[in-house]
C-alpha cells in the first residue's frame, strides 16, 4: 500500500529541485533524509518536510510498517511562473521568470 504527499506552488525552479530528487529516488526514507541533511541547496528543507509528511500519512494506516518505507516515485512538475521585468541599457527591459514547482512523493513498503 502506498502513501503520498504533495506540495504545490513551491518557489524553487523544477530544474534545480530535480537535482536533489534524482539523488534520493528509490532510496529508503531514512537514507534519503540523511542525504538531504547535508545537501547545501535551498530546496532541501521543502523536500525533507514533504517526505516527513508522507511518512506521517503512512503512519495513519495500521498495516504499514514505517521503518520499511522507500521512495517509490518522486517528481517535480512545473508550476506557474511569475513574470517580472528588469530595466536594461538604452531604455530596454528584459523579462525575468520566477519559476515555481509542484512536488509529489509516493512511498511504498519493501
Secondary structure, 3 states (H helix, E strand, C coil): CCEEEEEEEECCCHHHHHHHHHHHCCCEHHHHHHHHHCCCCCCHHHHHHHHHHHHHHHCCCCCCCHHHEEEEEEEEEECCCEEEEEECHHHCEEEEEECCEEEEEEEEEC
